[in-house]
Amino acid sequence: MTKYYVKWTNNPQEVPKSPEERMKLWQSMLEMTKADMAAGIAKDWGITSDLSEGYAIAEFANETDHAAFMLKWVPALNIVSKPVLTVDQCLELLKKAMASMK
C-alpha cells in the first residue's frame, strides 16, 4: 500500500451560489469523507478554518484505486496528490544512496 498526501482547494467555479445548495454539497462531501475514513482509505483529513483548502492522507493498493478515489472529487475540488515516504523508507533510501557512492 502506498500512502498519498492529497492537498485540495475548492474549485470556485463549482461552488453553488445558493447557500442551501452549498450546504448540500458540503454535507455530501463530508459524508463521503467519513465513509472513506471508516473504510480505512483516508487515514487523516483536515480543512483550514477559512474552509478554502485542506488535506488528506490516504492509502491505496495501486494507481487505479488512487485514480478512482480522485475522480469522485472532480470537479468540486482542485487536487494535487503525491505519494509519500515513511521515515523508514527515507532511511533505506539514504543507505542505498550512500552505498552507491562508494
One Martini backbone bead per residue (centre of mass of N, CA, C, O) as a GRO file, in nm:
protein
  102
    1MET     BB    1   0.098   0.036   0.021
    2THR     BB    2   0.025   0.373  -0.061
    3LYS     BB    3   0.093   0.688   0.039
    4TYR     BB    4  -0.096   1.002   0.035
    5TYR     BB    5  -0.080   1.339  -0.042
    6VAL     BB    6  -0.375   1.544  -0.021
    7LYS     BB    7  -0.438   1.841  -0.191
    8TRP     BB    8  -0.699   2.089  -0.150
    9THR     BB    9  -0.928   2.292  -0.341
   10ASN     BB   10  -1.155   2.491  -0.420
   11ASN     BB   11  -1.383   2.527  -0.687
   12PRO     BB   12  -1.527   2.822  -0.764
   13GLN     BB   13  -1.696   2.724  -1.022
   14GLU     BB   14  -1.855   2.488  -0.827
   15VAL     BB   15  -1.986   2.681  -0.637
   16PRO     BB   16  -2.267   2.741  -0.509
   17LYS     BB   17  -2.469   3.023  -0.468
   18SER     BB   18  -2.650   2.877  -0.291
   19PRO     BB   19  -2.662   2.803   0.036
   20GLU     BB   20  -2.819   2.535   0.021
   21GLU     BB   21  -2.640   2.399  -0.198
   22ARG     BB   22  -2.374   2.427  -0.046
   23MET     BB   23  -2.456   2.251   0.200
   24LYS     BB   24  -2.512   1.994   0.040
   25LEU     BB   25  -2.229   1.959  -0.071
   26TRP     BB   26  -2.078   1.947   0.198
   27GLN     BB   27  -2.230   1.710   0.316
   28SER     BB   28  -2.159   1.501   0.098
   29MET     BB   29  -1.849   1.524   0.127
   30LEU     BB   30  -1.834   1.452   0.431
   31GLU     BB   31  -1.964   1.173   0.403
   32MET     BB   32  -1.748   1.058   0.215
   33THR     BB   33  -1.515   1.099   0.411
   34LYS     BB   34  -1.620   0.920   0.639
   35ALA     BB   35  -1.626   0.663   0.464
   36ASP     BB   36  -1.321   0.659   0.399
   37MET     BB   37  -1.237   0.633   0.696
   38ALA     BB   38  -1.397   0.375   0.767
   39ALA     BB   39  -1.241   0.211   0.525
   40GLY     BB   40  -0.922   0.315   0.544
   41ILE     BB   41  -0.827   0.523   0.331
   42ALA     BB   42  -0.851   0.755   0.522
   43LYS     BB   43  -0.633   0.863   0.786
   44ASP     BB   44  -0.655   1.176   0.722
   45TRP     BB   45  -0.818   1.503   0.796
   46GLY     BB   46  -0.834   1.851   0.673
   47ILE     BB   47  -0.924   2.201   0.743
   48THR     BB   48  -0.941   2.512   0.707
   49SER     BB   49  -1.095   2.780   0.872
   50ASP     BB   50  -1.186   2.907   0.574
   51LEU     BB   51  -1.265   2.653   0.377
   52SER     BB   52  -1.050   2.643   0.111
   53GLU     BB   53  -0.867   2.403   0.239
   54GLY     BB   54  -0.685   2.077   0.230
   55TYR     BB   55  -0.639   1.737   0.360
   56ALA     BB   56  -0.498   1.406   0.298
   57ILE     BB   57  -0.447   1.073   0.410
   58ALA     BB   58  -0.384   0.809   0.181
   59GLU     BB   59  -0.454   0.458   0.082
   60PHE     BB   60  -0.314   0.244  -0.184
   61ALA     BB   61  -0.264  -0.036  -0.387
   62ASN     BB   62  -0.310   0.148  -0.653
   63GLU     BB   63  -0.355   0.360  -0.921
   64THR     BB   64  -0.655   0.295  -0.971
   65ASP     BB   65  -0.758   0.359  -0.686
   66HIS     BB   66  -0.654   0.644  -0.683
   67ALA     BB   67  -0.814   0.751  -0.929
   68ALA     BB   68  -1.099   0.683  -0.824
   69PHE     BB   69  -1.085   0.870  -0.581
   70MET     BB   70  -1.040   1.139  -0.739
   71LEU     BB   71  -1.298   1.144  -0.925
   72LYS     BB   72  -1.518   1.208  -0.697
   73TRP     BB   73  -1.399   1.529  -0.667
   74VAL     BB   74  -1.462   1.588  -0.953
   75PRO     BB   75  -1.487   1.945  -0.982
   76ALA     BB   76  -1.499   2.061  -0.681
   77LEU     BB   77  -1.187   1.994  -0.680
   78ASN     BB   78  -0.853   2.076  -0.639
   79ILE     BB   79  -0.581   1.842  -0.705
   80VAL     BB   80  -0.298   1.722  -0.511
   81SER     BB   81  -0.110   1.410  -0.555
   82LYS     BB   82   0.128   1.235  -0.338
   83PRO     BB   83   0.363   1.033  -0.268
   84VAL     BB   84   0.488   0.890   0.038
   85LEU     BB   85   0.734   0.864   0.286
   86THR     BB   86   0.880   0.711   0.528
   87VAL     BB   87   1.124   0.701   0.748
   88ASP     BB   88   1.228   0.419   0.667
   89GLN     BB   89   1.244   0.478   0.364
   90CYS     BB   90   1.451   0.707   0.388
   91LEU     BB   91   1.676   0.546   0.520
   92GLU     BB   92   1.704   0.340   0.290
   93LEU     BB   93   1.771   0.545   0.072
   94LEU     BB   94   2.033   0.650   0.203
   95LYS     BB   95   2.184   0.384   0.206
   96LYS     BB   96   2.182   0.342  -0.102
   97ALA     BB   97   2.321   0.607  -0.177
   98MET     BB   98   2.582   0.560  -0.015
   99ALA     BB   99   2.660   0.290  -0.151
  100SER     BB  100   2.679   0.414  -0.450
  101MET     BB  101   2.936   0.611  -0.368
  102LYS     BB  102   3.168   0.375  -0.330
   0.00000   0.00000   0.00000
